[in-house]
Amino acid sequence: MQVPLYQAKAEFFRMLGHPVRIRVLELLQHGPMPVRDLLAEIDIEPSNLSQQLAVLRRSGIVVSTREGATVSYALAGGDVADLLRAARRILTELLAGQSQLLAELRQVEPSPRREAETGTAAHLGH
């Protein structure tokens, strides 16, 4: 029985849903990196990084190569970098919209101090 496309997509996004995995993918956008360099950039225990790299490798999103004692990782394809850039654009738009909304809220909403000095204080018997 074949998995529906929407379910496969959901599983793909679940696989991406860990901050360490996203950070690894961001770092690998610039080219292959040995595990020791990934560890230097991401402040986590080696066993935790190894576990997250294994998830990415099993999914086929990264590949590993070994040269002597050094294991390096690389993105399996350029589409992952495109996806990360698209996520950055989407987040930028969402956050820009939120900051615009926040600015509008601050203009419309009177501050609690101003309320106390004006209407509320007068209403309380002043």
FIKOLZA-1660 file (N, C-alpha, C; in steps of 0.1 Angstrom, whole numbers, plus 5000, padded with zeros to 4 digits):
% residues 126
   i   px   py   pz ch aa at
   1 5008 4988 5000  A  M  N
   1 5000 5000 5000  A  M CA
   1 5009 5012 5000  A  M  C
   2 5007 5021 4990  A  Q  N
   2 5015 5033 4989  A  Q CA
   2 5010 5044 4998  A  Q  C
   3 5019 5052 5004  A  V  N
   3 5016 5063 5013  A  V CA
   3 5011 5075 5004  A  V  C
   4 5000 5081 5008  A  P  N
   4 4995 5093 5001  A  P CA
   4 5006 5104 5001  A  P  C
   5 5006 5112 4990  A  L  N
   5 5016 5123 4989  A  L CA
   5 5016 5132 5001  A  L  C
   6 5004 5136 5005  A  Y  N
   6 5003 5146 5017  A  Y CA
   6 5009 5140 5029  A  Y  C
   7 5008 5127 5031  A  Q  N
   7 5014 5120 5043  A  Q CA
   7 5029 5120 5042  A  Q  C
   8 5034 5117 5030  A  A  N
   8 5048 5117 5027  A  A CA
   8 5054 5130 5030  A  A  C
   9 5047 5141 5026  A  K  N
   9 5052 5154 5028  A  K CA
   9 5052 5158 5043  A  K  C
  10 5042 5153 5050  A  A  N
  10 5041 5156 5064  A  A CA
  10 5053 5149 5072  A  A  C
  11 5056 5137 5068  A  E  N
  11 5067 5129 5073  A  E CA
  11 5080 5136 5070  A  E  C
  12 5081 5142 5058  A  F  N
  12 5094 5149 5054  A  F CA
  12 5095 5161 5063  A  F  C
  13 5085 5169 5065  A  F  N
  13 5086 5181 5073  A  F CA
  13 5088 5177 5088  A  F  C
  14 5082 5166 5093  A  R  N
  14 5085 5161 5106  A  R CA
  14 5100 5158 5108  A  R  C
  15 5106 5152 5098  A  M  N
  15 5120 5149 5098  A  M CA
  15 5128 5162 5099  A  M  C
  16 5124 5173 5093  A  L  N
  16 5131 5185 5094  A  L CA
  16 5128 5192 5107  A  L  C
  17 5118 5188 5114  A  G  N
  17 5114 5195 5126  A  G CA
  17 5122 5194 5138  A  G  C
  18 5135 5196 5137  A  H  N
  18 5144 5196 5149  A  H CA
  18 5154 5207 5147  A  H  C
  19 5156 5215 5157  A  P  N
  19 5166 5227 5155  A  P CA
  19 5180 5222 5151  A  P  C
  20 5185 5212 5156  A  V  N
  20 5198 5207 5153  A  V CA
  20 5199 5203 5138  A  V  C
  21 5189 5196 5133  A  R  N
  21 5189 5192 5119  A  R CA
  21 5188 5204 5110  A  R  C
  22 5180 5214 5113  A  I  N
  22 5179 5226 5105  A  I CA
  22 5193 5233 5105  A  I  C
  23 5199 5234 5117  A  R  N
  23 5212 5240 5117  A  R CA
  23 5223 5233 5109  A  R  C
  24 5223 5220 5110  A  V  N
  24 5232 5212 5101  A  V CA
  24 5230 5215 5087  A  V  C
  25 5217 5215 5082  A  L  N
  25 5214 5218 5068  A  L CA
  25 5218 5232 5064  A  L  C
  26 5216 5241 5073  A  E  N
  26 5221 5255 5070  A  E CA
  26 5236 5255 5068  A  E  C
  27 5243 5249 5077  A  L  N
  27 5258 5248 5076  A  L CA
  27 5263 5241 5063  A  L  C
  28 5256 5231 5060  A  L  N
  28 5260 5223 5048  A  L CA
  28 5256 5230 5035  A  L  C
  29 5248 5240 5035  A  Q  N
  29 5246 5248 5023  A  Q CA
  29 5259 5254 5017  A  Q  C
  30 5268 5256 5025  A  H  N
  30 5281 5262 5021  A  H CA
  30 5291 5251 5016  A  H  C
  31 5287 5239 5016  A  G  N
  31 5296 5228 5012  A  G CA
  31 5298 5218 5022  A  G  C
  32 5304 5207 5018  A  P  N
  32 5306 5196 5028  A  P CA
  32 5314 5200 5040  A  P  C
  33 5311 5194 5052  A  M  N
  33 5318 5197 5064  A  M CA
  33 5321 5184 5072  A  M  C
  34 5333 5184 5077  A  P  N
  34 5336 5172 5086  A  P CA
  34 5328 5174 5099  A  P  C
  35 5326 5162 5105  A  V  N
  35 5318 5162 5118  A  V CA
  35 5324 5171 5128  A  V  C
  36 5337 5171 5129  A  R  N
  36 5344 5180 5140  A  R CA
  36 5340 5194 5138  A  R  C
  37 5339 5199 5125  A  D  N
  37 5336 5213 5123  A  D CA
  37 5321 5216 5126  A  D  C
  38 5312 5206 5123  A  L  N
  38 5298 5207 5127  A  L CA
  38 5297 5208 5142  A  L  C
  39 5305 5200 5149  A  L  N
  39 5304 5200 5164  A  L CA
  39 5309 5214 5169  A  L  C
  40 5319 5220 5162  A  A  N
  40 5324 5233 5167  A  A CA
  40 5314 5244 5165  A  A  C
  41 5306 5242 5154  A  E  N
  41 5295 5252 5151  A  E CA
  41 5282 5251 5159  A  E  C
  42 5279 5238 5163  A  I  N
  42 5267 5235 5170  A  I CA
  42 5271 5230 5184  A  I  C
  43 5268 5237 5194  A  D  N
  43 5272 5234 5207  A  D CA
  43 5263 5223 5214  A  D  C
  44 5266 5210 5209  A  I  N
  44 5258 5199 5215  A  I CA
  44 5268 5187 5217  A  I  C
  45 5264 5177 5224  A  E  N
  45 5272 5165 5226  A  E CA
  45 5274 5158 5213  A  E  C
  46 5285 5152 5211  A  P  N
  46 5288 5144 5199  A  P CA
  46 5277 5133 5196  A  P  C
  47 5273 5127 5207  A  S  N
  47 5263 5116 5205  A  S CA
  47 5250 5122 5200  A  S  C
  48 5246 5133 5204  A  N  N
  48 5233 5140 5200  A  N CA
  48 5235 5144 5185  A  N  C
  49 5246 5149 5181  A  L  N
  49 5249 5153 5167  A  L CA
  49 5249 5141 5158  A  L  C
  50 5255 5130 5163  A  S  N
  50 5255 5118 5155  A  S CA
  50 5241 5112 5153  A  S  C
  51 5233 5113 5163  A  Q  N
  51 5219 5109 5162  A  Q CA
  51 5211 5117 5152  A  Q  C
  52 5213 5130 5152  A  Q  N
  52 5206 5139 5142  A  Q CA
  52 5211 5137 5128  A  Q  C
  53 5224 5135 5127  A  L  N
  53 5230 5132 5114  A  L CA
  53 5225 5119 5108  A  L  C
  54 5223 5109 5117  A  A  N
  54 5218 5096 5112  A  A CA
  54 5204 5098 5107  A  A  C
  55 5196 5106 5113  A  V  N
  55 5182 5108 5108  A  V CA
  55 5182 5115 5094  A  V  C
  56 5191 5125 5093  A  L  N
  56 5192 5131 5080  A  L CA
  56 5197 5122 5069  A  L  C
  57 5207 5114 5073  A  R  N
  57 5213 5104 5063  A  R CA
  57 5203 5093 5059  A  R  C
  58 5195 5088 5069  A  R  N
  58 5185 5078 5066  A  R CA
  58 5174 5083 5056  A  R  C
  59 5171 5096 5058  A  S  N
  59 5161 5102 5050  A  S CA
  59 5166 5105 5036  A  S  C
  60 5179 5105 5034  A  G  N
  60 5185 5107 5021  A  G CA
  60 5187 5122 5018  A  G  C
  61 5186 5130 5028  A  I  N
  61 5187 5145 5026  A  I CA
  61 5202 5149 5026  A  I  C
  62 5210 5141 5033  A  V  N
  62 5225 5143 5034  A  V CA
  62 5232 5130 5030  A  V  C
  63 5244 5132 5026  A  V  N
  63 5253 5120 5023  A  V CA
  63 5265 5122 5031  A  V  C
  64 5272 5110 5035  A  S  N
  64 5284 5111 5042  A  S CA
  64 5295 5104 5034  A  S  C
  65 5307 5109 5036  A  T  N
  65 5319 5103 5030  A  T CA
  65 5330 5102 5041  A  T  C
  66 5338 5092 5040  A  R  N
  66 5349 5090 5050  A  R CA
  66 5362 5090 5043  A  R  C
  67 5371 5098 5048  A  E  N
  67 5385 5099 5044  A  E CA
  67 5394 5096 5056  A  E  C
  68 5399 5084 5057  A  G  N
  68 5406 5080 5069  A  G CA
  68 5397 5080 5081  A  G  C
  69 5401 5088 5091  A  A  N
  69 5393 5089 5103  A  A CA
  69 5382 5100 5103  A  A  C
  70 5383 5108 5092  A  T  N
  70 5374 5120 5091  A  T CA
  70 5361 5116 5083  A  T  C
  71 5350 5119 5089  A  V  N
  71 5337 5117 5082  A  V CA
  71 5331 5131 5079  A  V  C
  72 5328 5133 5067  A  S  N
  72 5322 5146 5063  A  S CA
  72 5308 5144 5058  A  S  C
  73 5300 5154 5059  A  Y  N
  73 5286 5154 5054  A  Y CA
  73 5284 5165 5044  A  Y  C
  74 5275 5162 5035  A  A  N
  74 5271 5172 5024  A  A CA
  74 5256 5170 5021  A  A  C
  75 5250 5181 5016  A  L  N
  75 5236 5180 5011  A  L CA
  75 5236 5170 5000  A  L  C
  76 5225 5162 4999  A  A  N
  76 5224 5153 4988  A  A CA
  76 5220 5160 4975  A  A  C
  77 5214 5171 4976  A  G  N
  77 5210 5179 4964  A  G CA
  77 5208 5193 4967  A  G  C
  78 5207 5202 4957  A  G  N
  78 5206 5216 4959  A  G CA
  78 5192 5220 4963  A  G  C
  79 5182 5211 4961  A  D  N
  79 5168 5215 4965  A  D CA
  79 5167 5218 4980  A  D  C
  80 5175 5212 4988  A  V  N
  80 5174 5214 5002  A  V CA
  80 5178 5229 5005  A  V  C
  81 5188 5234 4999  A  A  N
  81 5192 5248 5001  A  A CA
  81 5181 5257 4996  A  A  C
  82 5175 5253 4985  A  D  N
  82 5163 5261 4980  A  D CA
  82 5152 5262 4990  A  D  C
  83 5149 5250 4996  A  L  N
  83 5139 5249 5006  A  L CA
  83 5142 5258 5018  A  L  C
  84 5154 5258 5023  A  L  N
  84 5158 5266 5034  A  L CA
  84 5157 5281 5031  A  L  C
  85 5161 5285 5018  A  R  N
  85 5160 5299 5014  A  R CA
  85 5145 5303 5014  A  R  C
  86 5136 5294 5009  A  A  N
  86 5122 5297 5008  A  A CA
  86 5117 5299 5022  A  A  C
  87 5121 5290 5032  A  A  N
  87 5116 5291 5046  A  A CA
  87 5121 5305 5051  A  A  C
  88 5133 5309 5048  A  R  N
  88 5138 5322 5053  A  R CA
  88 5129 5333 5048  A  R  C
  89 5126 5333 5035  A  R  N
  89 5117 5343 5029  A  R CA
  89 5103 5343 5035  A  R  C
  90 5097 5332 5037  A  I  N
  90 5084 5331 5043  A  I CA
  90 5084 5336 5058  A  I  C
  91 5094 5332 5065  A  L  N
  91 5096 5337 5079  A  L CA
  91 5098 5352 5079  A  L  C
  92 5106 5358 5070  A  T  N
  92 5108 5372 5070  A  T CA
  92 5095 5379 5067  A  T  C
  93 5087 5374 5058  A  E  N
  93 5074 5380 5055  A  E CA
  93 5064 5380 5067  A  E  C
  94 5064 5368 5073  A  L  N
  94 5055 5366 5085  A  L CA
  94 5059 5376 5096  A  L  C
  95 5072 5376 5099  A  L  N
  95 5077 5385 5110  A  L CA
  95 5075 5400 5106  A  L  C
  96 5077 5403 5094  A  A  N
  96 5075 5417 5090  A  A CA
  96 5060 5421 5092  A  A  C
  97 5051 5412 5089  A  G  N
  97 5037 5414 5091  A  G CA
  97 5034 5416 5106  A  G  C
  98 5040 5407 5114  A  Q  N
  98 5038 5408 5128  A  Q CA
  98 5043 5421 5134  A  Q  C
  99 5055 5426 5129  A  S  N
  99 5060 5438 5135  A  S CA
  99 5052 5450 5131  A  S  C
 100 5046 5449 5118  A  Q  N
 100 5037 5460 5114  A  Q CA
 100 5024 5460 5123  A  Q  C
 101 5019 5448 5125  A  L  N
 101 5007 5447 5134  A  L CA
 101 5010 5452 5148  A  L  C
 102 5022 5448 5153  A  L  N
 102 5026 5453 5167  A  L CA
 102 5027 5468 5167  A  L  C
 103 5033 5474 5157  A  A  N
 103 5034 5489 5156  A  A CA
 103 5020 5495 5156  A  A  C
 104 5011 5489 5148  A  E  N
 104 4997 5494 5148  A  E CA
 104 4990 5493 5161  A  E  C
 105 4992 5482 5168  A  L  N
 105 4986 5480 5181  A  L CA
 105 4992 5490 5191  A  L  C
 106 5004 5493 5191  A  R  N
 106 5010 5503 5200  A  R CA
 106 5005 5517 5197  A  R  C
 107 5002 5520 5185  A  Q  N
 107 4996 5533 5182  A  Q CA
 107 4982 5535 5187  A  Q  C
 108 4974 5524 5185  A  V  N
 108 4960 5525 5188  A  V CA
 108 4957 5523 5203  A  V  C
 109 4964 5514 5210  A  E  N
 109 4962 5511 5224  A  E CA
 109 4968 5522 5233  A  E  C
 110 4960 5528 5242  A  P  N
 110 4966 5537 5252  A  P CA
 110 4974 5529 5262  A  P  C
 111 4984 5535 5267  A  S  N
 111 4992 5528 5277  A  S CA
 111 4984 5527 5290  A  S  C
 112 4987 5517 5299  A  P  N
 112 4980 5516 5312  A  P CA
 112 4982 5529 5320  A  P  C
 113 4993 5535 5319  A  R  N
 113 4996 5547 5327  A  R CA
 113 4987 5559 5322  A  R  C
 114 4986 5560 5309  A  R  N
 114 4978 5571 5304  A  R CA
 114 4963 5568 5307  A  R  C
 115 4958 5556 5307  A  E  N
 115 4945 5553 5312  A  E CA
 115 4942 5557 5326  A  E  C
 116 4952 5554 5335  A  A  N
 116 4951 5557 5349  A  A CA
 116 4950 5572 5351  A  A  C
 117 4958 5580 5343  A  E  N
 117 4958 5594 5344  A  E CA
 117 4946 5601 5339  A  E  C
 118 4939 5595 5329  A  T  N
 118 4928 5601 5323  A  T CA
 118 4915 5595 5327  A  T  C
 119 4909 5588 5319  A  G  N
 119 4895 5583 5321  A  G CA
 119 4893 5574 5333  A  G  C
 120 4902 5565 5336  A  T  N
 120 4900 5556 5347  A  T CA
 120 4901 5564 5361  A  T  C
 121 4910 5573 5362  A  A  N
 121 4912 5580 5374  A  A CA
 121 4900 5590 5376  A  A  C
 122 4895 5596 5366  A  A  N
 122 4883 5605 5367  A  A CA
 122 4871 5597 5371  A  A  C
 123 4870 5585 5366  A  H  N
 123 4858 5576 5369  A  H CA
 123 4858 5571 5383  A  H  C
 124 4870 5571 5389  A  L  N
 124 4871 5566 5403  A  L CA
 124 4868 5576 5413  A  L  C
 125 4863 5588 5409  A  G  N
 125 4859 5598 5420  A  G CA
 125 4868 5610 5420  A  G  C
 126 4876 5612 5411  A  H  N
 126 4884 5624 5410  A  H CA
 126 4877 5636 5404  A  H  C
% end
